[in-house]
Amino acid sequence: MAAATSGTPECAREHPARDRASGAKHDKTQDVKQDVERAGEKARPLAAFWTKLNNDWVFNFAGTLAYGFLTSIVPILLVIIGIGGFLLGAISPDGQERLETSIANTLPGGASGNGGKIVHAALSSFHAGAGPLLILGIGTLLIARSASAPTIQWRASCFRR
């Protein structure tokens, strides 16, 4: 009644429940703004680190290293197989027979069946082809590394200013 007599409209009068709700809403928005600012401050070192990674060409160097690794893996395997073939020829004939028997026993037919014949043929050709495999592996390794070395050196020289 006092409001009706004072001449102020009802919507302009103070309403305690509404004022508390709008104050809580205001407090929540302030809290959210503060949380966002704090998160931005905490993320600033991460953003600076990401910028440094991009400025230092880390991803380009990683790609170069991956390319070098992928072009070198096959020649390295060829060298390892070639060395294995030479080592196979260096063991005694009795040791070779035991190796053939143990491998052939894991195959169907066993050492006296088809498995033994397959293993004997494979190990004989493995030993006979060791020299060419080793030469091929070393040659392709040198070619693969010499092709990617100038790229790595050029990119590294960009930072020596």
C-alpha positions in Angstrom: 0.0 0.0 0.0 2.8 2.3 0.7 4.1 1.9 -2.8 0.7 2.5 -4.2 0.5 5.7 -2.3 4.0 6.8 -3.1 3.3 6.9 -6.8 6.2 4.6 -7.9 5.2 1.9 -10.3 5.3 -1.6 -9.0 8.0 -2.8 -11.4 10.4 -0.1 -10.1 9.9 -1.0 -6.5 12.5 -3.0 -4.7 11.8 -6.6 -4.7 14.2 -8.5 -2.3 13.9 -11.9 -3.9 14.5 -10.6 -7.4 17.4 -8.5 -6.3 19.0 -11.5 -4.6 18.6 -13.5 -7.8 20.1 -10.8 -10.0 23.0 -10.4 -7.5 23.7 -14.1 -7.6 23.5 -14.0 -11.4 26.0 -11.1 -11.4 28.3 -13.0 -9.0 28.2 -16.0 -11.2 29.1 -14.1 -14.3 31.9 -12.4 -12.4 33.1 -15.8 -11.2 33.0 -17.2 -14.8 35.0 -14.2 -16.1 37.6 -14.6 -13.3 37.8 -18.3 -14.1 38.3 -17.6 -17.8 41.0 -15.0 -17.0 42.8 -17.5 -14.6 42.6 -20.2 -17.3 44.1 -17.8 -19.8 46.9 -17.0 -17.5 47.6 -20.7 -16.9 47.5 -21.4 -20.6 49.8 -18.6 -21.5 53.0 -20.7 -21.0 51.6 -23.5 -23.1 50.7 -21.0 -25.9 54.3 -19.6 -25.7 55.7 -23.1 -25.8 53.6 -23.9 -28.9 54.8 -20.7 -30.6 58.4 -21.6 -29.8 57.9 -25.1 -31.3 56.6 -23.6 -34.5 59.3 -21.0 -34.7 62.0 -23.5 -34.2 60.8 -25.7 -37.0 60.4 -28.7 -34.6 57.8 -30.3 -36.8 59.9 -29.9 -40.0 62.9 -31.5 -38.3 60.7 -34.3 -37.0 59.5 -34.9 -40.5 63.0 -34.9 -41.9 64.1 -37.4 -39.2 61.2 -39.6 -39.9 61.9 -39.6 -43.6 65.6 -40.4 -43.0 64.6 -43.3 -40.7 62.1 -44.7 -43.2 64.5 -44.5 -46.1 67.2 -46.2 -44.0 65.2 -49.0 -42.3 65.3 -51.3 -45.4 69.0 -50.9 -46.0 69.7 -51.5 -42.3 67.6 -54.7 -42.4 69.5 -55.8 -45.5 72.8 -55.3 -43.7 71.6 -57.2 -40.7 70.4 -60.1 -42.9 73.7 -60.1 -44.8 75.7 -60.2 -41.5 73.4 -63.0 -40.3 74.1 -65.0 -43.5 77.8 -64.7 -42.9 77.5 -65.7 -39.3 75.4 -68.7 -40.4 78.3 -69.8 -42.5 80.7 -69.3 -39.7 79.1 -71.8 -37.3 80.0 -75.5 -37.4 78.1 -77.9 -39.6 76.8 -79.6 -36.5 75.5 -76.3 -35.2 73.9 -75.6 -38.6 72.2 -79.0 -38.5 70.8 -78.4 -35.0 69.5 -74.9 -36.1 67.8 -76.4 -39.2 66.3 -79.2 -37.1 64.9 -76.8 -34.4 63.4 -74.5 -37.0 62.0 -77.3 -39.1 60.3 -78.9 -36.1 58.1 -75.8 -35.8 56.8 -76.3 -39.3 54.3 -78.9 -40.5 56.0 -82.1 -41.6 58.9 -81.7 -39.1 62.6 -82.0 -39.7 62.2 -85.2 -41.8 59.3 -83.9 -44.0 58.6 -80.9 -46.1 59.5 -78.5 -43.3 63.0 -79.8 -43.2 63.4 -79.5 -46.9 62.1 -76.0 -46.9 64.4 -74.9 -44.0 67.5 -76.5 -45.6 66.8 -74.8 -48.9 66.1 -71.4 -47.2 69.2 -71.5 -45.0 71.5 -72.6 -47.9 70.3 -69.8 -50.1 70.4 -67.4 -47.1 74.1 -68.2 -46.7 74.9 -68.1 -50.4 73.2 -64.6 -50.8 74.8 -63.0 -47.8 77.5 -61.2 -49.7 75.3 -59.6 -52.3 72.7 -58.6 -49.6 75.4 -57.0 -47.5 76.8 -55.0 -50.5 73.3 -54.0 -51.6 72.4 -53.0 -48.0 75.5 -50.9 -47.5 75.1 -49.3 -50.9 71.5 -48.3 -50.5 72.2 -47.1 -47.0 74.9 -44.8 -48.2 72.6 -43.5 -51.0 69.7 -43.0 -48.7 71.7 -41.1 -46.1 73.6 -39.0 -48.6 70.3 -37.9 -50.1 68.8 -36.7 -46.8 72.0 -35.3 -45.3 72.0 -32.0 -47.3 68.5 -31.3 -46.2 69.3 -31.8 -42.6 72.4 -29.7 -42.9 70.6 -26.9 -44.7 67.8 -26.7 -42.1 70.3 -26.8 -39.3 72.4 -24.0 -40.9 69.3 -21.7 -40.8 69.7 -21.5 -37.0 73.4 -20.6 -37.0 73.0 -16.9 -37.5 
